[in-house]
Amino acid sequence: MAGKILVINQGTALMVNRLVSLLKEAEIDSAVVEPVVRKIDSAKGGVDVIVFFTGDYVFDAQDFLIYLGKLCFDTGKPLCLVGYDKELEKVRNSIHKEVPVHEFPRPFDVKNLAAEIVTLLSSDKGNSREKTILLVDDDTTYLRMMQGCLGPKYKVAAASSGVQGIEYLAGHTVDLILLDYDMPVTPGPQILKMLRNEQSTKKIPVIFLTGKNDRESVMKVMSLKPDGYILKSTNQEDILATLHNFFKTKSL
């Protein structure tokens, strides 16, 4: 089995070393870093699961916990938490509720943690979540709702602005972008033009997912030749069906 785990830990590394050893036996690579944003940013590429060993320091690390939650939310990566009950509660209350969290209260069996990680990797690689979708929308409430809608079927990343979406694409590959039309600073049509002008992104399919339904707006954006146009008023079942048909057609 192939896979990569990011382990975040501060302090004694005895249990961490044991975990890394067990995962290596299952052909799973591990990167171990301290809870420092720049170090995590340098090691997060290609990671499938994030494991966070908590400690007393979490009670004075609100900014870091928000960062960690956003990282898991944006990338759709599951988070395994290892710590004492109060520490787990602090982390859980500081991150996005939509982040898939697996908790291991201390004292814990490191073999059970390793087995859970193997299960997470197996289920992820064996299900239909093989396509990655990037959602770009300044409405964070709608982003969370759509991530919950699409998450069971696809790997989902989220960006709350067009610029943030372009920055994400600089280090990640996606199969489809769902782009909002009406966003401040840089609206959707301008973002699409920017994507089409870059060699690395010009072939990424883009479907507008927006509340703009007036004829002028629709016709304006159609001249840019997006791969589709879905209204936000469309029910979730129909959105999922549209995306399923899109990927099915692309594979023919």
LOVEXKE-961023 format. One record per atom (N, C-alpha, C): residue in one letter; x, y, z negated. Coordinates in steps of 0.1 Angstrom, whole numbers, plus 2048, in hexadecimal, padded with zeros to 3 digits. Each point is the difference from the previous one (the first is absolute). Layout:
AXYZ ...
//
This chain:
M8087F4800 M7F880C800 M80980C800 A7FD80A809 A80780D800 A7F880A7F9 G80780A7FB G7F980B7F9 G80A8097F8 K7FB80B7FC K8098097F8 K7F88067F5 I8078007F4 I7F98057F4 I80980C7FB L7F980B7FC L80780B7F9 L7FD7FF7F1 V80A7FE7F9 V7FF7FF7F1 V80580D7FA I7F78067F8 I80380D7F9 I8027FD7F1 N80C8037FB N8037FC7F2 N80A8097FA Q7FE8037F3 Q8098087F9 Q8047F97F3 G80D7FF7FD G8047F97F4 G8057F2803 T7FE7F77F6 T8057F2801 T7FB7F980D A8097F8806 A7FC7FA80D A7FF7F17FF L8007FA7F4 L8007F27FF L7F47F9807 M7F48057FE M7F47FA806 M80080480F V80580C803 V80080480E V8097F7808 N80C7FD7FA N8097F7807 N7FB7F2802 R7F87FB7F6 R7FA7F3801 R7F580080B L7F980B801 L7F580180B L80780080D V80A808802 V80780180D V8067F3804 S8057F87F6 S8057F3803 S7F57F6805 L7F48017F9 L7F57F7804 L7FB80480E L7FF80C803 L7FB80580D L80A7FC80B K80D8017FD K80A7FC80A K7FF7F2804 E7FC7F77F6 E7FE7F2803 E7F47FE80A A7F780A800 A7F47FF809 A80380980D E80D803802 E80480880C E7FA80E800 I7FE8067F5 I7FA80D7FF I80B80A7FB D80380A807 D80A80A7FC D7FB80A7F6 S8098047F7 S7FC80A7F6 S80A80C800 A7FA80C7FE A80880C7FE A7FC8057F2 V80A8027F8 V7FE8047F2 V80580F7FF V7F78097FB V80380E7FE V7FB8057F3 E80580B7FC E7FB8077F4 E7F4808804 P7F88047F6 P7F4808803 P80480F804 V80780180B V80480D805 V7FB80280E V7F980A803 V7FA80280D V8097FE80C R80C8077FF R8097FF80C R8057F2802 K8027F97F5 K8057F2801 K7F67F7806 I7F38027FC I7F57F8806 I7FE80380E D80180D804 D7FE80480E D80B7FA809 S80C7FE7FA S80A7FA808 S7FF7F1802 A7F87F97F7 A7FF7F2800 A7F37FA804 K7F6809803 K7F27FB802 K7FD7FB80E G809802809 G7FE7FB80E G7FE7F1801 G7F57FC806 G7FE7F2803 G7FB7F87F4 V7FD8077F5 V7FB7F97F4 V7F27FB801 D7FD7F47FB D7F37FA800 D7F88027F3 V8087FF7F5 V7FA8017F2 V8098087F8 I7FA8087F7 I8078087F6 I7FE7FB7F2 V80B7FD7F9 V7FF7FB7F2 V80680B7F7 F7F88047F6 F80480B7F7 F8017FB7F2 F80C7FF7FA F8027FD7F2 F7FF80D7F8 T7F58017F8 T7FE80D7F9 T8088007F3 G7FF80B7F9 G8078027F3 G7FA80C7FA D8068047F4 D7FB80C7F9 D80080C808 Y80A80180A Y80280C808 Y7F4804808 V7F67F6803 V7F5803808 V7F780B7FA F8008017F3 F7F880A7F9 F80480E803 D80D802804 D80580D804 D80480180E A7F97F8809 A8047FF80E A7F4802809 Q7F78097FD Q7F4801807 Q80280380F D80A809803 D80380380E D8047F4808 F8097F87F9 F8057F4807 F7F47F6802 L7F77FE7F6 L7F57F7802 L7F780480B I7FE80D802 I7F880580B I8077FD80D Y80D802800 Y8077FD80C Y7FF7F1804 L8027F77F6 L7FF7F2802 L7F27FC805 G7F68067FA G7F27FD804 G7FE80480F K80580C803 K7FE80580E K8087F780A L80C7FB7FC L8087F7808 L7F87F4803 C7FA7FA7F6 C7F87F3802 C7F4803808 F7F980B7FD F7F4804807 F80280280F D80B808803 D80380480E D8047F3808 T8077F77FA T8067F5807 T7F77F37FF G7F68017F7 G7F87F47FE G8077F47F9 K80B8037FA K8087F57F9 K7FA7FD7F3 P7FF7F37FC P7FB7FC7F3 P80B8047F5 L7FB8027F4 L8098047F5 L7FF7F67F5 C80B7FA7FC C8007F77F5 C8068077F4 L7F98017F5 L8048077F4 L8047F67F5 V80B8037FA V8057F77F5 V8038097F4 G7F97FE7F5 G8028097F4 G7F77FD7F5 Y8008087F6 Y7F77FF7F4 Y7F3806804 D7F67FD7F8 D7F2804804 D7FF80F801 K8058087F7 K7FF80E800 K80780680C E80B7FA804 E80880580C E7F87FD80C L7FA7F4801 L7F87FD80C L7F4809801 E7FA8037F5 E7F5809800 E80380E805 K80C8057FC K80580D804 K80280080F V8077F6805 V8027FF80F V7F37FF808 R7F77F77FB R7F47FE807 R7F780D801 N8018087F5 N7F880C800 N80680B808 S80C7FE805 S80880B806 S8017FE80F I7FB7F5806 I8017FD80E I7F37FF806 H7FF80080E H7F47FF807 H7F97F37FC K7F38017FE K7F87F47FC K8007F680B E80280480D E7FF7F780B E80D7F8802 V80A8037F8 V80D7F8801 V7FE7F27FB P8037F6807 P7FE7F27FB P80B7FE7F5 V7FC7FE7F3 V8097FE7F5 V7FE7F27FA H80C7FA7FE H8007F37F9 H8098027F3 E7F97FD7F5 E8078037F3 E8057F47F9 F80C8017FA F8067F67F8 F8048057F3 P7F77FF7F6 P8038057F3 P80B7F97F9 R8098077F9 R80B7F97F8 R7FA7FA7F3 P8057F57FC P80A7F7806 P7FA7F980C F8087FE80B F7FC7FA80C F8097F5804 D7FB7F8809 D8087F5806 D80580580E V80D801801 V80680580D V7FD7F780B K7FE7F37FE K7FD7F780A K7F2803806 N7F78047F7 N7F2803804 N80080D809 L8098097FC L80180C808 L8067FD80E A80A7F8801 A8067FC80C A7F57F9809 A7F97F77FA A7F57F8807 A7F580A805 E7FD80A7F9 E7F680A804 E80580780C I80D804800 I80580780B I8007F880D V8047F37FE V8007F780C V7F27FF805 T7F67FF7F7 T7F27FF805 T7FC80D807 L80480B7FB L7FC80D807 L80680180E L80D7FB801 L80680080D L7F97F680A S7FD7F57FA S7FA7F5809 S7F2805805 S7F88067F7 S7F3804804 S80080B80A D80A8097FE D80180C809 D8047FB80E K8097F7801 K8057FC80D K7F77F6807 G7F77FA7F8 G7F87F6806 G7F2805803 N7FC80C7FD N7F3805803 N80080980C S7F5807802 S7FE80880D S80780E7FF R8068037F4 R80580D7FE R80E802807 E8007FD80D E80C800807 E80280D808 K7F5808801 K80180D807 K80180B7F5 T80880A803 T80280B7F7 T7F980D806 I7F88067F8 I7F880C804 I80580C7F7 L80380B806 L80380C7F9 L7F480A800 L7FB8037F5 L7F580A7FF L80580D7FD V7FC80A808 V80580E7FE V7F38097FF D7FF8057F3 D7F48087FD D8038097F4 D7FC80C800 D8038097F5 D7F67FE7F4 D7F57F8803 D7F67FD7F6 D8057F37F8 T8068027F4 T8057F57F9 T7F67F67FB T7F48057FD T7F57F77FC T7FC7F780C Y7FF80580C Y7FD7F880B Y80B7F6803 L80D8057FE L80B7F7802 L7FF7F37F7 R7FD8037F3 R7FF7F57F7 R7F47F6804 M7F5806804 M7F57F8804 M8037F780C M80780680A M8037F980C M80B7F57FD Q8098037F7 Q80A7F67FD Q7F97F47F9 G7F68037F8 G7F97F57FA G7F87F880A C7FB80780A C7F87FA80B C8097F7809 L80C805804 L8097FA809 L8097F67FA G8038027F3 G80B7F97F9 G7FE7F1801 P7F47FA7FF P7FF7F1800 P8037FA80E K80080980A K8027FB80E K80E804806 Y80580B7FC Y80C806805 Y8098057F6 K80D802803 K8098077F8 K7FE80F803 V7FE8077F5 V7FC80E802 V80A80A7F9 A80480A807 A80880B7FA A7F880C802 A80280A7F7 A7F880C800 A80980D7FF A7FC80A808 A80780D800 A7F580B7FF S8038097F7 S7F580B7FE S80380C808 S8097FF80A S80280B809 S8067FB80D G7FF80780B G8077FB80C G80F8007FF V8068097F9 V80E8017FE V8057F47F8 Q7F87FD7F5 Q8037F47F8 Q8007F3808 G7F6800809 G7FE7F4809 G80C7FE809 I80580B806 I80C800809 I80C7FC7F8 E8018057F4 E80C7FC7F7 E7FF7F17FD Y7F57FB7FE Y7FE7F27FD Y8057F780C L7FC80580C L8037F880C L80F800803 A80780A7FA A80F800802 A8077F47FA G7F97F97F7 G8067F57F9 G7F87F3800 H7F4801807 H7F77F4800 H7FA7FE80E T7FD7F4802 T7F97FC80D T7F17FD7FD V7F7805808 V7F27FE7FE V7FA7FB80D D7F47F97FF D7FA7FC80C D7F5809805 L7FB8097F7 L7F5809804 L80080C7F6 I7FD80C805 I7FE80B7F8 I7F2805800 L7F98017F5 L7F38067FF L80180E7FC L7FD809808 L80480F7FF L7F48087FE D8008097F6 D7F58097FE D80280C80A Y7F5806803 Y80180B80A Y80380E7F9 D7F88037F6 D80080D7FB D8088007F3 M80D803800 M8088017F5 M80780E7FF P8038057F4 P80780D7FF P80E7FF805 V80680B803 V80E802805 V8027F980E T7FF7F3800 T8027F980D T7F47F7803 P7F7804808 P7F47F8803 P8037F3808 G7F77F7800 G8027F3807 G80480180F P7FA808808 P80480180E P80F804801 Q8048097F8 Q80E804801 Q80A7F57FB I7FB7F97F6 I8087F47FC I8017F680B L7F57FD807 L8017F780B L80980480B K80080D803 K80A80680A K80E7FD7FC M8038027F3 M80D7FE7FA M8047F2801 L7F77F77FD L8037F2801 L8037FB80F R7F8806809 R8027FC80E R80D806806 N80580A7FA N80D806805 N80C7FA7FA E7FF7F67F7 E80B7FA7FA E8017F1805 Q80C7FD804 Q8037F3806 Q7FC7F47F7 S8038027F3 S7FD7F57F6 S7F27FF7FC T7F780A803 T7F27FF7FC T7F680180C K80580380C K7F680380A K7F87F4804 K8047F47FD K7F87F4804 K7F87FA7F5 I8008077F4 I7F87FB7F5 I7F1804803 P7F77F67FF P7F2804803 P7FA8097F5 V7F880A804 V7FA8097F7 V7F1801802 I7F97FE7F6 I7F1801800 I7FC80B7F7 F7F8809804 F7FB80B7F7 F7F57FA7F8 L8018037F3 L7F67FC7F6 L7FC80D7F9 T7F5806804 T7FE80E7FD T7F18037FE G7FD80B7FA G7F28057FF G7FC80A80B K80A803809 K7FD80A80B K7F97F880B N7F3804802 N7F87F980A N7FA80A80B D80580D800 D7FB80980A D8077FD80E R7F880280A R8057FC80E R80E807803 E80180D7FC E80C807804 E80D7F97F9 S7FE7FD7F3 S80C7F97F9 S8037F3806 V7F67F8803 V8027F3806 V80680180E M7FB809808 M80680180E M80F8057FF K8028097F7 K80E8057FF K80A7F67FC V7FC7F77F7 V8097F67FC V8017F480A M7F67FE807 M8007F580A M80A80380B S80380D802 S80A80380A S80E7FB7FC L8027FD7F3 L80D7FC7FB L8007F0801 K7F67FA804 K7FF7F2802 K8037F87F4 P7F88027F5 P8027F77F4 P7FA7F2804 D8027F77F7 D7FB7F2802 D7F27FE7FB G7FA80A7FB G7F37FF7FB G7FB80C7F8 Y7F48017FC Y7FA80B7F9 Y7F57FA7F7 I8028007F3 I7F67FB7F7 I7FB80B7F7 L7F38017FE L7FB80A7F6 L8007FA7F2 K8038097F6 K8017FB7F3 K7F27FC7FB S7F6804806 S7F27FC7FC S7FD7F2804 T8097FA808 T7FE7F2804 T8017F77F4 N7F87F67FE N8017F77F4 N80C7F8801 Q8057FB7F4 Q80D7FA7FF Q8007F3808 E7F57F9801 E7FF7F3807 E80380380F D7FA80A805 D80280480E D80E804803 I8068087F6 I80E804802 I8097F4800 L7FE7F67F7 L8087F4800 L7FE7F880E A7F4800805 A7FD7F980C A80780680C T80080E800 T80780780A T80F7FD800 L8068007F4 L80E7FE7FF L8047F1804 H7F77F77FC H8027F2804 H8007FE80F N7F6807806 N7FF7FF80F N80C807807 F80580B7FA F80B807805 F80D7F7801 F8037FA7F4 F80C7F77FF F7FE7F4809 K7F47FB801 K7FD7F4808 K80380380F T7FB80C804 T80380480E T80E802803 K8078067F6 K80F803802 K8087F3801 S7FB7F67FA S8087F3800 S7FD7F880D L7F6804808 L7FD7F980C L80B80280B 
//
